Amino acid sequence: MNAKDWFNAYVLNPDKLVSLSGIVLKVIVIFIIARVIIRFANMAIEKMFYLRSKAPMRNSERRDATLVKLCQSIVMYVTYFVTIVTALEAFGIDMRALLAGVSVAGLAIGFGAQNLVKDVVTGFFIIFEDQFSVGDRVKVNDIQGTVEDVGLRTTKLRGADGEFYFFANSTITKVANFTLGEQVKRAEE
C-alpha cells in the first residue's frame, strides 16, 4: 500500500476521521485537566508554606523556597506521567505491556544508580527533617565546619581551616548541629 492509498483509507475515511477526532479531543481535554490540577496543586502548596511561615516556629525562607519548588516539581512530574499514560490509553495503546517493559529497564537502571538513589533519598530526609541548613555550624562525620550548601545529592562544608569538604549525603552518618543547639539554649533562657 503506497502513501496515497494509506492516506485515503485512514485519513480521508469518514469513519476513521470521526473516531480520530474524538480521540484527539479526549487527549486535549486530558491535558487541560492536567494543567488545571497542576495549577491548583501549586497554589495549594504555596498557600500551605505561606501559612506555615506565619507560625511561631517557622523555618528559614530559603528552606521553605526549596521545599515549595521540590513539592511542585513532584506534583508536576507525577501528574504529567499519569496524563501521558491516560492519553496513550485513549489512543488504544496497551499500557500494561509498555509499563512492564519500562519497569524492567527502570529496575536495571536502579541497580546501576543505587548510590545516587541513596544520596537523593538521604538528601530529602536532611532537608525535610531540617537536620542542618546553610550557615549552620556543624560537625559531620568528625569534620567540623560551616554548611555552605545542602543539595539533594551532596552537602558542602567549609572547615575551620578554610578547606571545602564535600559529602555524598548517603555517607553522612553522624551530625552535630552547634547552631541548632545554641538556638535551643537561647529559647530556654
Secondary structure by P-SEA (a helix, b strand, c coil): ccaaaaaaaccccaaaaaaaaaaaaaaaaaaaaaaaaaaaaaaaaaaaaaaaaaccccccaaaaaaaaaaaaaaaaaaaaaaaaaaaaaaacccaaaaaaaaaaaaaaaaaaaaaaaaaaaaaaaaaaaccccccccccccccccccccccccbbbbbccccbbbbbccccccccccaaaaaaaaaaac
